[in-house]
């Protein structure tokens, strides 16, 4: 690997798996690649990213290196191209089928809706398909491997001192805190969270609420309306819009309860990040949320119907008002995350998919 300042360029002859990212805008897919590639390399997987919108420190190859893909890496009959979007499947099909480069294509699907005819065709040309949840797998018409996303359980870890964690974020250290993190928009259910807090907080003076995340330009009016509703309820000092933060792990440490109020979600990492930080979760039944939380013995939180404000208020009240239940759920949440959702485990499962392709050859 050649380091040019903060640029980590990998010699393509030493790359066995290419992780393309063909969108400049930060997204969940981009975040996944940024987090996974270093872990995969630490596990001995010869993976490198390709494309814009990635930090220079991330091990990657250049577009000019694609001309060298006709020669496979030493000891392997082909390279693996791991796509996560349509725009990344199509170039790989062209490289493999038209230009006859020695490639096998893996696709990870996070979609929880019926695929278009075009997407179905692209997926039908894959050598292996991964689904990010059992629900996602149900929408695929080809065999797939379910590999749930993982998170960095070292970064998202419980606070040693909850009061100090609140103080570090500029919050009232004497108040328990319930939070909702992510983009501020209707799809994410931010309005449901705000409305539930307007109902709950007046009778619970020992609790405050925070919304961490930003509203993109087309959603600014939505955010402003929520702030006006909070002000009208006289709760502007207790329901706080704290904006977007790069140190979001510190904000999780300040929480006692997390609510994921989404109306729709492809996968959704925020409940995992909260649980890894020993914070119990109330989440809607969208995305992979029902597959992430434990709701029976060993409870880590509560699953509720989407777009149901009464259910959200009731579930949040149960955990806000029962300290013993909340503390037990917090302990279970951390243990569950360590056992089932570490990013190292995700990388190992992806490596098993790659190795099956190499072995089959």
C-alpha positions in Angstrom: 0.0 0.0 0.0 1.3 3.4 -0.9 0.5 6.3 1.5 0.5 9.7 -0.1 -0.3 12.0 2.8 -3.8 10.8 3.7 -4.2 8.8 0.5 -4.0 5.0 0.9 -3.7 3.6 -2.6 -3.4 -0.2 -2.9 -1.7 -2.0 -5.7 -4.4 -3.7 -7.6 -2.3 -6.8 -8.1 -2.7 -7.3 -4.3 -6.5 -6.8 -4.3 -8.9 -9.8 -4.4 -12.1 -8.0 -3.6 -13.2 -4.6 -4.9 -15.8 -2.6 -3.0 -17.2 0.1 -5.4 -18.9 3.3 -4.2 -20.2 5.2 -7.2 -22.2 7.9 -5.3 -20.4 11.0 -4.0 -23.2 11.8 -1.5 -22.8 10.2 2.0 -25.3 7.4 2.5 -25.7 4.3 4.5 -23.9 2.3 1.8 -21.0 4.7 1.8 -20.8 4.5 5.6 -20.9 0.7 5.5 -17.9 0.6 3.1 -15.9 3.1 5.1 -16.4 1.1 8.3 -16.0 -2.4 6.8 -13.0 -2.2 4.5 -10.4 -1.6 7.3 -12.0 -4.4 9.4 -11.9 -6.7 6.5 -8.3 -6.0 5.8 -7.4 -6.5 9.5 -8.9 -10.0 9.1 -6.7 -10.7 6.1 -9.2 -10.1 3.4 -7.5 -8.3 0.5 -10.3 -5.7 0.0 -10.0 -2.2 -1.5 -12.6 0.4 -2.2 -13.1 2.2 -5.6 -14.9 5.5 -6.3 -15.6 9.0 -5.1 -17.0 10.2 -1.8 -14.6 8.1 0.3 -11.9 9.4 2.7 -8.4 9.3 1.3 -7.2 7.2 4.2 -9.5 4.3 3.1 -7.5 1.6 1.2 -8.6 2.0 -2.4 -7.7 1.6 -6.0 -8.1 4.1 -8.8 -10.4 4.0 -11.9 -7.2 3.8 -14.0 -6.5 0.5 -12.3 -9.5 -1.2 -13.9 -7.4 -1.7 -17.1 -5.3 -4.2 -15.0 -8.2 -6.4 -14.0 -7.6 -8.8 -16.9 -4.8 -10.3 -14.9 -6.2 -11.9 -11.7 -4.4 -11.6 -8.3 -1.7 -14.1 -7.5 -3.2 -17.5 -6.4 -6.8 -16.6 -7.4 -8.6 -17.3 -10.6 -10.6 -14.1 -10.4 -11.4 -11.0 -8.4 -14.7 -10.4 -6.6 -16.6 -7.2 -7.3 -18.9 -6.5 -4.3 -21.7 -4.1 -5.4 -24.3 -2.6 -3.2 -26.3 -0.5 -5.8 -27.6 -1.0 -9.3 -25.1 1.6 -10.5 -22.3 -0.7 -9.3 -23.7 -3.9 -10.6 -24.0 -2.8 -14.3 -20.3 -1.8 -14.8 -19.2 -5.1 -13.3 -21.5 -7.0 -15.7 -19.9 -5.1 -18.6 -16.4 -5.8 -17.3 -17.1 -9.5 -16.8 -19.4 -10.4 -19.7 -18.4 -7.9 -22.5 -14.7 -7.3 -21.7 -14.2 -10.8 -20.4 -12.4 -9.8 -17.3 -12.0 -12.5 -14.6 -14.6 -11.3 -12.1 -17.3 -12.7 -9.9 -19.9 -10.3 -8.8 -21.5 -10.2 -5.3 -24.5 -7.9 -4.6 -25.8 -6.9 -1.2 -29.5 -6.0 -1.2 -31.0 -3.8 1.6 -34.3 -3.1 -0.3 -37.6 -4.1 1.4 -39.9 -3.7 -1.6 -40.5 -5.4 -4.9 -37.7 -4.9 -7.4 -38.2 -3.3 -10.8 -37.7 -5.5 -13.8 -34.3 -3.8 -14.5 -33.1 -4.5 -10.9 -34.3 -8.1 -11.1 -32.3 -8.6 -14.3 -29.2 -7.2 -12.8 -29.6 -9.4 -9.7 -30.1 -12.4 -11.9 -26.6 -11.9 -13.3 -24.9 -12.0 -9.9 -22.7 -14.8 -8.8 -23.8 -14.4 -5.2 -26.4 -12.3 -3.4 -26.4 -11.1 0.2 -29.5 -9.8 2.0 -29.1 -7.5 4.9 -32.1 -9.0 6.7 -34.5 -11.9 6.5 -37.2 -9.4 5.4 -35.0 -8.2 2.5 -34.3 -11.8 1.5 -38.1 -12.3 1.1 -38.2 -9.8 -1.7 -35.4 -11.6 -3.7 -36.2 -14.1 -6.4 -32.8 -15.7 -6.2 -31.0 -17.6 -3.4 -29.3 -15.3 -0.9 -27.2 -15.3 2.2 -28.5 -13.2 5.1 -25.7 -11.1 6.7 -27.0 -8.5 9.1 -25.0 -5.3 9.4 -22.7 -4.9 12.4 -21.4 -1.9 14.2 -18.2 -0.9 16.0 -18.9 -2.1 19.5 -15.7 -0.5 20.8 -16.8 3.0 19.5 -20.4 2.5 20.6 -19.8 1.5 24.2 -21.5 2.4 27.5 -20.6 5.5 29.4 -18.6 5.0 32.5 -20.4 8.0 34.0 -23.8 8.9 32.6 -23.9 12.3 34.3 -20.5 13.2 32.9 -21.5 12.0 29.4 -24.5 14.3 29.5 -22.4 17.2 30.8 -19.9 16.6 27.9 -22.7 17.1 25.5 -24.0 20.3 27.2 -27.0 18.6 28.6 -28.6 18.8 32.0 -26.7 16.0 33.9 -29.5 15.7 36.5 -32.2 14.7 33.9 -32.6 11.4 32.2 -32.6 11.7 28.5 -34.5 10.1 25.6 -33.2 10.5 22.1 -34.1 10.2 18.4 -31.1 10.3 16.0 -31.0 10.6 12.2 -32.2 12.8 9.4 -35.0 15.1 10.3 -37.8 14.3 7.9 -41.3 12.7 7.6 -40.0 9.3 6.5 -37.8 9.1 9.6 -40.9 9.8 11.8 -39.2 12.7 13.6 -42.7 14.3 14.0 -43.9 11.2 15.8 -41.1 11.4 18.3 -41.7 15.1 18.9 -45.5 14.6 19.4 -44.9 11.6 21.8 -42.5 13.8 23.8 -45.0 16.6 23.9 -47.4 14.2 25.5 -45.0 12.5 27.8 -42.7 15.1 29.3 -45.1 17.4 31.1 -45.8 14.5 33.6 -42.2 13.5 33.8 -40.1 16.5 35.0 -37.0 14.3 35.4 -36.7 13.6 31.6 -35.5 15.6 28.7 -35.5 14.7 25.0 -33.0 15.4 22.2 -33.2 15.1 18.4 -29.8 14.7 16.8 -29.5 15.0 13.1 -29.9 17.6 10.3 -32.7 18.5 8.0 -31.6 18.8 4.3 -32.8 21.9 2.5 -36.1 20.3 1.3 -37.0 19.4 4.9 -36.1 22.6 6.7 -39.8 23.7 6.8 -40.7 20.3 8.3 -38.1 20.9 11.0 -39.2 24.4 11.6 -42.8 23.3 12.0 -41.7 20.8 14.7 -39.8 23.5 16.6 -42.9 25.7 16.5 -45.0 22.8 17.9 -42.4 22.3 20.7 -42.4 26.0 21.5 -46.2 26.2 21.5 -46.2 23.3 24.1 -43.8 25.3 26.3 -41.1 22.6 26.0 -38.3 24.3 24.0 -36.0 23.9 27.0 -36.7 20.2 27.3 -37.1 19.0 23.7 -33.8 20.0 22.1 -32.8 20.0 18.4 -29.0 19.6 18.7 -28.1 19.2 15.0 -25.7 16.8 13.4 -22.6 15.7 15.1 -19.5 13.6 14.0 -19.1 12.4 17.6 -22.6 10.8 17.7 -21.2 8.0 19.8 -20.8 10.5 22.7 -24.5 11.5 22.3 -25.6 7.9 22.6 -23.7 7.7 25.9 -25.8 10.5 27.3 -29.1 8.6 26.7 -31.3 6.5 28.9 -33.8 5.5 26.2 -33.6 5.6 22.4 -36.6 5.8 20.0 -36.5 4.8 16.4 -39.8 6.2 15.0 -39.2 5.5 11.3 -42.2 5.1 8.9 -39.8 3.4 6.4 -36.3 2.1 6.6 -34.0 0.0 4.5 -32.1 -1.5 7.4 -31.4 1.1 10.1 -28.3 1.1 12.2 -29.4 3.5 15.0 -31.1 0.9 17.2 -27.9 -1.2 17.0 -25.7 1.8 17.9 -28.0 2.5 20.9 -28.1 -1.1 22.1 -24.3 -1.3 21.8 -24.1 1.7 24.1 -26.4 -0.1 26.6 -29.4 2.0 25.8 -32.8 0.2 25.5 -34.8 0.9 22.3 -38.4 1.5 21.2 -38.5 0.9 17.5 -41.2 0.7 14.8 -41.7 -2.5 12.8 -39.8 -1.4 9.7 -36.5 -2.2 8.1 -34.6 -4.8 10.1 -35.7 -3.5 13.4 -37.8 -6.5 14.4 -34.8 -8.7 13.7 -32.4 -6.5 15.8 -34.4 -6.2 19.0 -35.2 -8.9 21.6 -38.7 -8.4 22.9 -39.2 -11.5 25.0 -36.9 -12.9 27.7 -33.7 -10.9 27.6 -35.6 -7.9 26.4 -33.6 -5.1 24.7 -36.6 -3.0 23.8 -40.1 -2.8 22.4 -41.3 -3.1 18.8 -44.4 -1.0 17.9 -46.5 -0.6 14.8 -45.2 2.1 12.4 -47.0 5.5 12.3 -48.8 4.8 15.5 -48.4 7.7 18.0 -50.4 6.0 20.7 -48.3 2.9 20.6 -45.1 5.0 20.7 -46.3 7.0 23.7 -47.3 3.8 25.6 -44.1 1.9 24.9 -41.9 4.9 25.8 -43.8 5.4 29.0 -43.3 1.8 30.0 -39.6 2.1 29.9 -39.4 5.7 31.2 -41.4 4.8 34.2 -39.8 1.5 35.1 -36.2 2.0 36.1 -35.6 -1.7 36.9 -37.0 -2.8 33.5 -35.0 -0.1 31.7 -31.7 -1.0 33.5 -32.2 -4.7 32.7 -32.9 -4.0 29.1 -29.8 -1.8 28.9 -27.6 -4.7 30.2 -29.3 -7.1 27.8 -28.9 -4.7 24.9 -25.1 -4.4 25.3 -24.7 -8.2 25.6 -26.9 -8.8 22.6 -24.9 -6.4 20.5 -21.6 -7.9 21.5 -22.8 -11.4 20.7 -24.6 -10.8 17.4 -23.9 -7.4 15.9 -20.2 -6.6 16.0 -18.8 -5.3 12.7 -16.0 -7.9 13.0 -18.7 -10.6 12.8 -20.2 -9.0 9.7 -16.8 -8.9 8.0 -16.2 -12.5 8.9 -19.5 -13.5 7.3 -18.8 -11.6 4.2 -15.4 -13.3 4.0 -17.2 -16.7 4.2 -19.3 -15.7 1.1 -16.1 -14.7 -0.8 -14.3 -17.9 0.2 -17.2 -20.0 -1.1 -16.9 -18.4 -4.5 -13.1 -18.9 -4.5 -13.4 -22.5 -3.3 -16.1 -23.3 -5.9 -13.6 -22.3 -8.6 
